[in-house]
Every structure is written in C-alpha cells, then in structure tokens.
Amino acid sequence: MKLAQQLKIKQNQSLIMTPQLQQAIKLLQLTNIELTEFIDKAQMENPFLQEKKELSQNKLLDNENINPNVCENLNDTSDLLQKENKIDLENTFDSHLSSNANDENKKLYDREILKSGNIISAGEVIEKTLKNKISLKEYLVNQINIEFKNIDHKDIAIGMVDYLHPSGWFTSKIIEVAEDLNVKSDIILNTLQKLKTLEPVGIFSENLSECLKYQLIDKKCYNKSYEILLKNLKFLPAGKFKQISKLCNVSEKELFRMIKIIKTLNPKPAEQYHEDNMIVDQPDIIVSKSEKGWRIDLNKSNLPSVEIDEDYITEISNYNFDEKGTNFANEKIGEARWLKKAVEQRNKTIIKVTAEIVKKQVGFFRHGLNHMKPMILKDISDAIGMHESTVSRVTNSKLILTEWGVMPLKNFFSASIASSENTETHAASAVRETIKMLISSEIAAKPLSDDKLAGILNKEGMDVARRTVAKYRDMLNIPSSSQRRREARLQSLAAG
C-alpha cells in the first residue's frame, strides 16, 4: 500500500457562529438586571458608550402617545435570530385581544400599576410593600455591648452571632465554634448561656423545646407539666392526647389549654428581622390590560439602554491618529453600535415571544392559573418563526408580572393532561391549581382523599389517576388527608 499526500477540493455546508451572533444569543438569555451589569462593564471598556441620560418630559409624553402596530416594518431583516417572519416591534406591544371588564381579585396590581392609566415602575410597587427594620445582628450586638463588660467575652459573643440559624436557633456544634473562634469550649458554653437571655425571647436556643421553654418562662407559666409536654411535642400531630395528658398529669381539657398557649409562641424568633436589605426579584416583563386587550411592556425600572456618545465620535474623527489608533477607534465604535443594535433586538424578541404566550394563554390572564392551557416551546417557535432554542433562552430566566402575581415565564409551558370527555386537554399546572383549590375549600374535619380528588377531577373533565393526584399534592407541599385530619382535630381542640 502506497502512502501519499493529495490535495482535494471539497464543498460542504456548515453553520459558523460569529462572535456577534454569540453575543446576541448571550444577551437574549440575560435578565434585565444581568443585562445592566453587562452594559456597565461594557461602558468601562468602551469610551464611546455613555451613561444613560434621563429622557426629557416631552420625549416621555411623545412615547406615551405611540400606538405600536404589529403589522408595521414587515420588511425589516435585521433579526439574526428569526427564521423568516421579520416583524419589528417596539418595547411595548398591544395584542389586540378583547377582554371583558371584570373585577376578579386584582390585588395590588390594579391599584398601583394601572393607576391613572399609566404603568409605573414595578420597583416602586415592590418598595411600597417593604418596611425598614433593624437587622437582627445589629439588634443583638447592641444588647451584647451592654450585657458583656469584658472586651474579650464581648468579641466572642459578637462572633457567635454569625453562627445563628436563620430561625434564631444556635444549632452549631460547640467544639467547631470553639475551634473557629480559637477559644475553649467551656467559654463558648458560658457565653451561650448568657446569650440565651437576650431578646427576642428564645434567641440562641438549641432546639424547638428550649425555644418554647424560654418564652413560657417569660410568660410566667412554665411548670412541670409544660416541661413534659415540650419533651413530647412530636406525639401531638399523631393525636395521642390521652397518653400525653396522662404523662403531663393533667386533664385533656387542660392539655388543650396548654397547647393553645404554645400556639401563641414564636418557634422562630429571628424571622421577624431582616438580616440585610431584602432583595426582591423584579419582573422583566409587565402585562396589563389596555383598551385593545393586553399591553406588554419591558420593566423600565430595571431595563438598561445603550447610549452612544455621538459627539465624542465626531470629535475623534477630526483627529489624525496613526493606523493603530484609527483601528482601535473604529473597532470600539463598531462594538458600541453593534451592542446597541443587539440590545434593541433582544428587547424586541422578548416582547414578540411574550406576545404570543399571551395570545395562547389568554384564559390565564383573564381568570387565573386554573385556566392555563397546555403548551410547549414548539407551539411558540412555530407561531413566531423562531427556533425553539431561542424561545427557550427567552423564557428560561425571565420573570413576568401579571394580575395574578410575579411568576417565571417558563411556567406558562406545561405538560398536557388528557380529558375524560374526549374534549380539550388540560395543562398540568391547571390541574395542580384545581387540586390546591379543592383542598383549600374542603371541610377541615372531612378532608378529601386522593381517590376522591381524582374522582372530582374526572367529573370536571380531567383524566387523572390517584397516583397523579398524590404526586401533584406532594409537589404543592400539601400533606395527606390523614395528616390534614389530625391537624384539623388538633386545631379545633386547641381553639376550644
């Protein structure tokens, strides 16, 4: 066999992702907040990008009078992510779907976001729900500075604050804390006992029983019977009231009175405090009613824009640079213009995907979760002429604000549940919501079993088996019917 080198010409097709296309895809999957960080970084590296300037009042009024039309700009071919349909959209879109004016449980949304017909910042709405509170650490450190006179012991006590569980319990091992703080274990134990006297009452307790014990002592009602009851709390959910009352040497009536007092206590004393400023995920997209149907906006409170310093570009063009300087300037100007274009296209793509979701899930926007329809990525991609991967990137990380609350955009995609009447199929999310509603409205003393729930759902046209109901119930963190029955009995007895 003879080995030899040969030259051959071969023609084939391949898809090569240019750096610009890679950047466009990356921007598409970023949330508004992540996009802000990306643009801030780009501004530091590119002298032709400038900080966003506040829009004048006149410009804002002009923008409010714009009535976007989805049929305009049909010949725009600038979208690298589209397959064939070249519809250019602004950051606001009216779906032209009619909607009946009903007053169904619209919560804060109608009162704040639709005030005077103008959409205000979602961040402003969220901020109105928050209260400024002192952090737990600050509150404890202030007490430690008063209670501990020895500087070394004070430093150890402050260090132990960092080991608190979010509930307010001290669940760390003494030996490990001692090693971390480089002190003896007996010093940690002595300090811990003193920390347990701080407020809120029950802080630094090592378990639930101890936490409740300190609060009962503070209420001046702790005795031997309570001591035994706290040691046997695990038997209460099982409804073993007779056995527990005998152990505590009290009547069942007295036991229920004791349980009622325990229910007024706080098992997690740290939860009422904010360790840091509360971080609330802001939505990327806002859907609201409009005169024509449904209005879709990108959240302007956290949506960045790319501003190019055209004056600086003009000024630079008047200078005579060497070849290296000219190439650098041209490269950065090109990057700035491309970034601006890519961000605008990203916003249009998000609006376009969301608009199609609204069209297909109009039942949800009118009536809520139990009217969600089954839908997959292909349903959206086929309708708007984009690849499924593009739709996936848009929906995987974005949050949407609707009249029914803030939710991930990907939640609109749900598996299909067959109909028991050979009619329209149902979304799995709608089935779960129906199960949740049925359980919330059940008679507490007679909770619905999984079998009964499956029967009701089948009568309503949802073909689900008992094991499917059990699976969805577990997903909703709802206990079984037997557990719900015991809890209901305990609550009624304690209330009596």
N, C-alpha and C positions, 0 to 999 in steps of 0.2 A: 504493500500500500504506500503510495507516494503522498507525502505531505507537502503542501504548497500554499502560499498566500495568494488570495484573489481579491479583486475589487468588484463589488456588485452594487447596482443601483436598485433600491427598493422603495416603493411608495406605500405609505400607510397613514391612517388617521389616528390622532391621539389628542387627548384633552390636556392642555397645559394651563395650570392656574397661575396667572401673572400675579406679581406682588400686589397690584391694585385690586384684583379680584379677591385675593386672600384677605386684604384689609376690609373690603366691602362686606365679606362674609363675617369677619370678626366683629365689625360694628353692628351687624344685624342682630347678633345674639347677646349684645350688651344691654343691660337695663339702663334707664336714664341716668341713674347715679353712677354706674360704672362708666358710661359714656362721658359724663362730666369729668371724671378722673382722667380718662384717656385724652380728652381735649386739653385739659390743664397741663398734662405732661407734654403734649404736642406744642402748646404755646411756649413752653420753656425752651424747646429745641428749635423752634422756627420763628425768626424775627418778623415774619410777615403776617403772623397771626396775632390778633389783638384781643384784649378783654372785651366781653360783650358790653355794648353800650345800652343804656336804658332807652327804650323806644319813647318817642315823644307822644304826648296825649293825642295829637291829631292823627298820628300814624295808627295808634291803637283804635281810635274811632273808625278810621278807614277800614281797618282789618275786620272790625265787628260788623261792618255793613256788607262784607263779602259773602255772597251766597254761592258756595262751591257747586260745580256741576260735574257729575261723574262722566259726562259724555264729552267733555272738552279735552283738547290736546290728545286726540286719538293717535296722532302721528308721531308722538314722542317715542324715540327708540333708544333712550339713554339708559334704560334699566338693564344692567348686566345680569340680573337675577331672574328676569322674566323669560318665558319660553316664546310667547307670541303675542299676548294681549298687552298693548303698550298704553295703558290708561294712566295718565299723570294725575296725581291727587295732591291737594294741599294737606296741611296738618289738621284740617277739620273736614268732616265728611257727613253729609246727610244721607241716610239710607233710603229715604222716601217710602218707608213702610208705615202705613197708617196705624194709629194706636188709639184705643178707647181711653177716655179720661176717667180713670178710676182712682179711688183713694185707698189702695190696699197697703197698709203697713209700710210707709215710705221712710220712716225713721228720720235721722238727721239729714239724710241726702236731700230731700225736698226742701227742708227748711234753710239749709246753708248753701248747697251747691247751685240750686236753681233760684237763688234769691234775686229778685228783680229781673229775671230772665238772663242774667249774666253768670257765667261759670267763674267762680273764684278759685283761688289756689286750694288744692286738696290738702296741702300742708297746713293752711290756715284752719281748715275744719278739724284736722287731727290735733293741732295745737290747742284748740278750744276744749278738747276732752282731757287734757293733761293738767295736773296740778303740780306746782313746785313744792317738793318735800325735801326735808333734810335727809341726807343719806344715813343709813344705819351705822356705818363706820364712824362718821362724824359724830353722831349722837352718842355712841359708845365711848369714843376717845374723850369726849368732853367729860363724861362721867368718870372715866379712868383717871384723868388728870386731877379730879377732886378726891377720889377714894384712895388712890395709891400715893403715898408720900415718898416712898423710896424710889429714886430715879431708875435703878436697875429693874426693880419689880414692875415699875410703870412701863418700861420699854418692853418687857416680856409680855405683859398684859396686852399692850397695843399690837405686838406681833401675833398673839394668839387670836386676835380679831380676824385676821386673814384666813384662819382655818375654819371659820364658821361655815356650816352648810347653809345654802340659800333659805332653808326653813327656819334658821336661827339655832339649830342644834349643833352641839360640838361632837361630831362623830369621828374625828381623827384619833388615831392611836397615840396615847401619851408618850410612849417611847419614841415614836417617829417625830413628834413635835419637839420633844426634848433634844433630839439629835439635830434637828433643823435649826433650833434656836441656840444650840450649844450650851445647854444648862442641864441640871439634874432633873430626873423625873419627879422627885418629890416637890421640887419648886413649881413645876408645871401643875401638879395636883393641887397644891395650896393656892396657887393663883387662880386656878379654875373654880375652886370653891368660892372665892371672893367674887369672881366674875358672874357667878350664878345669882348674885344679889342685885345685879344691875337691872335696869329697866330696858325694854319691856319685860314684864314678869314672865319667866320661863326661858329667857335667853340663856344660851350656853348649857342648856340641859342636854344630857347624853342620850335620851330616848324619849318616846312619847309619854310614858308613865311619869317620868320625872318632870317633864314639862307641865303636865296637868297638875302634878302634885304641888309645885311651887305656886301655881295660880289658885289652887284650892286653899293653900295656906294663906295666901294674900287675901282671900275672901273670908278667912277665919272659919272655915267649915271642914277642914281636913281632920279626919279621925281614923280609927282602926278599920271601920267598915269601908271607907274610901280607899284605904291602903290595900285592902284585899281586892276591892273592885278593880283598882288600877292594875293589879298584877294579873287579873283575869279578863282584861278587855277583849282579848282575842276570841273569847267564847260568846260575846254579845251578838255578833252577826248570825250565829247559829241558832239564836233564840232560846238558849238554855237559861232562862230566867229563874226557874225554880232552884236549879242547882247553885246558881250564883247567889241568890238571896239567902240560901242556907249557909253558904261559905261566909257571907258577909254578916250573918246573924241578924238579918232584917227581913221584914215582910216584902212581898213583891211590890206592894204599893209604895213602900219606902224606897225600894230599889229603883223604881221608875222615876221617883222624885230626884234621886241622886243622879240618874242618867240624864235627866232634864237639865240639871245644873252643869254637868260635864259638857253637855252640848253647847252651853253658852261660852265655854272657854275657847281659847285660840291655840290649836295644836301647832301652828307655825307662826310664832311671834314676829319673825323677821319679814314676813310677806307684805306688811303694810308700809315698808320703807323702800325707797329707791336707792340702790347701791350707786348708781350713776344716773346721768340723764337718760331717760327712757328713749330707746331707739325704736321708732315705728316705721315699718316698711311703707313707703309711699307708693301709690299706684303709678304705673307708667301711662295708663290709658284711662280715660273717663268717658263713660257712656251715659247720656242723659236724654230726656225727651225733648223733641223740638216740634215746631208746628207741622213739619212734614213727616215726622215719625221718630227717628232716633238719631241723635247727634253724637259723633265720635270725635274726641279731642285727645291729643297727647298732653300729658300733665305739664303745663307751662312752669309750674313751681320748681320742677327738677329737670326740665328739658334744656340742655345746653344748645347753643348755636355757635357756628364757626364764623367769626368775623375776620375779614381780610383787610389789612391796612393798605388800601389803595394809594393813599397819599405817600406812604413810605416807598411803595413800589415805583411811583412816579419819580420820587426824589432819587432813588437808587439808579434809575435808568439814565439820569443826567450825568452820572459819574463815569469816568473811563477806567474800568478795572482791567487787570491783566486777565489772561484766559482762565486761570484757576478761580479768581474771584467772580468772573462772569458766570462760569459754570455753576459755582456754588449758589449764586443768587437765582439763576434760572431754575435750578433743581428745587430750591426751597419754595420759590413762587409756584412751581408746578405742584409740589406736595400740598401747599396750602389750598390751591384751587381744587385739587382732587379731593382733599379731606372735606371741604365744604360741600362739594357735589355728592360725595359718598354719604355724608350725614343726612343731607336732604333726601337722598334716595332711600336711606334706611327708614326715615320717618314715613315716607310715602308707602313703603312696603308694609310697615306695621299697620298703618291705617287701612290699607287695602285688605290685609288678612283679617283684621278685626271687623271690618265692614261685612265681609262675607260670613263671618261667625255670627254676627248679629242677625243677618238675614235668615240663617238656618236655625238659629236658636231664639227666634223672636218670642216663642212661648215662655222661655225662661225670663226674658226681660220684662214681660208683661205680668207673669204670675208667680215666678219663683222656681226653686230647684226641682220641685216635683213635676215640672213641665219641661225638663231637659230632654232633648232628643238624642238618640244615638248618633254619633258622628266620629269619623276617623280623619286622619290627615289628608288622605286621598280625596275626600269629599271637597275639602277646601282647595287643594292644589289643582284639581281638575277644573273647578269653577273659576279660578282666577288666572289660570295659565302659568303656574309656578311649580317648581319641583317640590316634592314632599319634604325634602331636607331643608328647603328654605322656610316652609311653613313651620317645621319642627323647631328651627332656630328662633323664629319669631315668638313662638308660643311657649317655649320651654322655660323662660326666665322672667317673663313679663307679668306684672300684676295689673288687674283691671278693676276699676271702681264702678259698681253698678248700684241700682236702687236696693239691692239685696246684700250689699256689703262688698268688701275688697276680697278678691279671690285670684288665684293663679289663672292665667289664660289657658293653660293646658287642661284645666278642669272641665272645659267645655267638650273635651274629647272623651267619650265613654263607650264602653262595650254595649252591644245590643242584647236585650233580653226579649225572647220570643213572646208573642201574645197568645193567650189561651183561647182567644176567639178568632184566630187567623186574621187579625186586623193589623193595625200599625204596631211596630215593635216599640219597645221602651228602653230608655237609657238606663244603664246600671246605676248611675248616680241618682236618677229619679226614683228608682226602686228603693235605694238606701234612704232617700229623704222621706219616702212614703212610710217605710218601716219606722223611722225616727218619729214621724208624726203620729202613727198609730200607737206606739208605746207611750209617747208623751200624753196622749189623751185617754189611756186605759184607766180602768178603776184600780186604784192602788192595791186594794185587798184582793183583787182578782186579776193579776197580770196575765197578759196574753202569752201563751207558749209559742215556740217556733212553729209548731204544727198549725196552730190557729192563725198565726200571722200569714203563713203560706196559703192557707185556705182563703183568707180575706183578700190577699193579693191576687189569687187566681180568679176570684169573683170580680175583681176590678180589671181583669184582662191581662194580668202579669203572670206569665207561666214560670213560676219559681218553685224549687223544691225546698223541703225543710232545711236541708244542709246548706243551701244557698242563703236562706234567711239567717241561719246561725253564723255563717261566715260574714255576712254584711253587718250583723249585730255586733260581732267582735270588732269589726273594722271601726264601728261607731263608738267603741268602748262602753257598750251597754251590757250590764250583767244579765244572766239568765233569768227566766221567770221565777224560779225558786228563790234566787238571791233577791230579786226585787220584792218578792212577797215577804221575806224575812225582814228586809229593810223597812218596808211599809208598816209591818207589825210593830217593829221597834219604835218607829217614829210616832205611831199612833199611841202606843203605850206611854212613851216618854212625854208626849204632849198632854195626855190625860192626867 
